[in-house]
Amino acid sequence: MASGNAGKGYSLWLIPAKPLYSTLKEKILELGSNYNAPEFEPHMTLVGNIRMGVETAIANTKALAAGMARVPGSFSGLGNSEDYFKCVYIEIKKTDYLMRYNREARKVFGTVRQGTYEPHISLIYGWIPATKRKEISEGLHIDAALKFPFDALSLYSTEGQVGEWSEAARFVLKPST
């Protein structure tokens, strides 16, 4: 049975390009080690809680990726919350591209948005007290003006605990024109 720190179904992730991917991975590993938090791949969730068979989910992801170009992204700040999966995170600027791809993905996968889509890249998952989350956020040295591309679309099985998650498929996005 899933609890507040367990995922459900599949999630569709945008993966940041290197070298940012490597920098974020190092930070996720460092924070995970310091706070006994799980390791996970750097990503921005485009849509989650996808409920369908793996073959259909992969086919839908492939079709969606075929119509997508590398997605420009930029940081807009740091945040933290009581949400296990959004403990400390980098806020990603909402762009027309991201909002359109979120709408298209929800349509393709038949998911219903719960609340407002808030693009972000989590740096740590966990139940960490507010004062410690704030301390972690303030200790991060991240260029708030950084611009970068997301260059891959990944379908992840996010069923169960974070350590049980696995990539089902990854598609490289075509260069922007």
C-alpha positions as CSV (number, residue, x, y, z in Angstrom):
1,M,0.0,0.0,0.0
2,A,1.4,3.4,-0.9
3,S,2.0,6.0,1.8
4,G,3.0,9.6,1.7
5,N,6.6,8.7,0.6
6,A,5.6,6.1,-2.0
7,G,4.8,6.8,-5.6
8,K,2.1,5.4,-7.8
9,G,2.0,4.3,-11.4
10,Y,4.2,6.0,-14.0
11,S,5.6,9.5,-14.2
12,L,6.8,11.4,-17.2
13,W,10.0,13.3,-16.6
14,L,11.9,15.9,-18.5
15,I,15.7,15.3,-18.0
16,P,18.1,18.3,-17.9
17,A,21.0,18.2,-20.2
18,K,24.6,17.9,-19.1
19,P,26.5,19.5,-17.5
20,L,23.6,20.6,-15.4
21,Y,22.4,17.0,-15.0
22,S,25.8,16.0,-13.5
23,T,25.8,19.0,-11.1
24,L,22.2,18.3,-9.9
25,K,23.1,14.6,-9.5
26,E,26.0,15.4,-7.3
27,K,23.9,17.8,-5.2
28,I,21.1,15.2,-4.8
29,L,23.7,12.5,-3.7
30,E,25.3,15.0,-1.3
31,L,22.0,16.0,0.3
32,G,20.8,12.5,0.4
33,S,24.0,11.4,2.2
34,N,23.8,14.3,4.7
35,Y,20.1,13.8,5.5
36,N,19.6,10.1,5.0
37,A,17.3,10.7,2.0
38,P,16.8,8.5,-1.1
39,E,18.8,8.9,-4.3
40,F,16.9,9.7,-7.4
41,E,17.5,11.0,-10.9
42,P,17.5,14.8,-11.6
43,H,14.3,15.5,-13.3
44,M,11.3,17.8,-13.7
45,T,8.0,15.9,-13.5
46,L,5.9,16.8,-16.5
47,V,2.9,14.6,-15.4
48,G,2.6,11.9,-12.8
49,N,0.2,9.2,-11.6
50,I,-0.1,7.7,-15.0
51,R,-2.2,4.5,-14.8
52,M,-1.9,2.2,-17.8
53,G,0.1,-0.8,-19.0
54,V,3.8,-0.3,-19.7
55,E,3.5,-1.0,-23.4
56,T,0.8,1.7,-23.9
57,A,2.7,4.1,-21.6
58,I,5.9,3.7,-23.6
59,A,4.1,4.1,-27.0
60,N,2.4,7.3,-25.7
61,T,5.7,8.6,-24.4
62,K,7.4,7.9,-27.8
63,A,4.6,9.6,-29.7
64,L,4.7,12.6,-27.4
65,A,8.5,12.9,-27.6
66,A,8.4,12.7,-31.4
67,G,6.4,16.0,-31.4
68,M,8.7,17.7,-28.8
69,A,11.9,19.7,-29.2
70,R,14.4,20.3,-26.5
71,V,12.6,22.3,-23.9
72,P,14.3,25.5,-22.7
73,G,14.3,25.9,-18.9
74,S,15.5,28.4,-16.4
75,F,15.7,28.6,-12.7
76,S,13.4,31.1,-11.0
77,G,14.3,30.5,-7.3
78,L,14.5,28.0,-4.5
79,G,11.7,26.6,-2.5
80,N,10.9,24.1,0.2
81,S,7.7,22.4,1.4
82,E,6.2,19.8,3.7
83,D,5.5,17.6,0.6
84,Y,7.9,14.6,0.8
85,F,8.7,14.8,-2.9
86,K,9.1,18.6,-2.9
87,C,11.1,18.9,0.3
88,V,13.8,21.3,-1.1
89,Y,13.6,22.2,-4.8
90,I,14.6,24.5,-7.6
91,E,11.7,26.4,-9.0
92,I,11.6,26.3,-12.8
93,K,10.2,29.3,-14.7
94,K,6.8,28.6,-16.2
95,T,7.1,29.0,-19.9
96,D,4.6,28.6,-22.7
97,Y,6.6,25.5,-23.8
98,L,6.4,23.8,-20.4
99,M,2.8,24.6,-19.9
100,R,1.9,23.4,-23.4
101,Y,3.8,20.2,-23.0
102,N,2.2,19.6,-19.6
103,R,-1.3,20.0,-21.2
104,E,-0.4,17.7,-24.1
105,A,1.0,15.1,-21.8
106,R,-2.1,15.2,-19.5
107,K,-4.2,14.8,-22.6
108,V,-2.2,11.9,-24.1
109,F,-2.1,10.0,-20.8
110,G,-5.6,10.9,-19.6
111,T,-4.5,12.4,-16.3
112,V,-6.3,15.1,-14.4
113,R,-4.3,17.9,-13.0
114,Q,-4.6,18.2,-9.2
115,G,-3.9,21.8,-8.4
116,T,-1.7,24.2,-10.4
117,Y,1.3,22.8,-12.4
118,E,4.4,24.1,-10.6
119,P,7.5,23.1,-12.6
120,H,10.4,22.3,-10.3
121,I,13.4,20.1,-9.8
122,S,13.6,18.5,-6.4
123,L,17.0,18.2,-4.7
124,I,15.9,16.1,-1.7
125,Y,13.0,14.0,-0.8
126,G,12.0,13.7,2.9
127,W,10.2,14.7,6.0
128,I,12.5,17.4,7.1
129,P,11.5,20.1,9.7
130,A,10.8,23.6,8.2
131,T,13.8,25.2,9.9
132,K,16.2,22.6,8.5
133,R,14.6,22.9,5.0
134,K,15.2,26.6,5.1
135,E,18.8,26.1,6.2
136,I,19.4,23.7,3.4
137,S,17.8,26.1,0.8
138,E,19.9,29.0,2.1
139,G,23.1,26.9,1.9
140,L,22.6,26.1,-1.7
141,H,24.7,28.1,-4.2
142,I,22.7,28.0,-7.3
143,D,22.7,30.6,-10.1
144,A,19.1,31.8,-10.2
145,A,19.6,33.1,-13.7
146,L,20.8,29.8,-15.1
147,K,19.3,28.8,-18.5
148,F,19.5,25.2,-19.8
149,P,17.7,22.7,-22.0
150,F,15.8,19.6,-21.0
151,D,17.0,17.2,-23.7
152,A,15.2,13.9,-22.9
153,L,11.8,12.7,-22.0
154,S,11.7,9.7,-19.6
155,L,9.0,7.4,-18.5
156,Y,9.6,6.2,-15.0
157,S,7.8,3.5,-13.0
158,T,7.2,5.4,-9.8
159,E,5.4,2.6,-8.0
160,G,6.4,2.0,-4.4
161,Q,9.4,3.5,-2.6
162,V,11.9,5.7,-4.3
163,G,14.6,3.0,-4.4
164,E,12.2,0.7,-6.3
165,W,11.6,3.2,-9.1
166,S,12.9,2.4,-12.5
167,E,13.1,3.9,-16.0
168,A,10.8,2.2,-18.5
169,A,11.9,4.3,-21.5
170,R,13.8,7.4,-22.5
171,F,13.6,9.4,-25.7
172,V,16.1,12.1,-26.7
173,L,14.3,15.2,-27.8
174,K,15.2,16.8,-31.1
175,P,17.1,20.1,-31.1
176,S,15.1,23.3,-31.0
177,T,14.8,25.1,-34.3
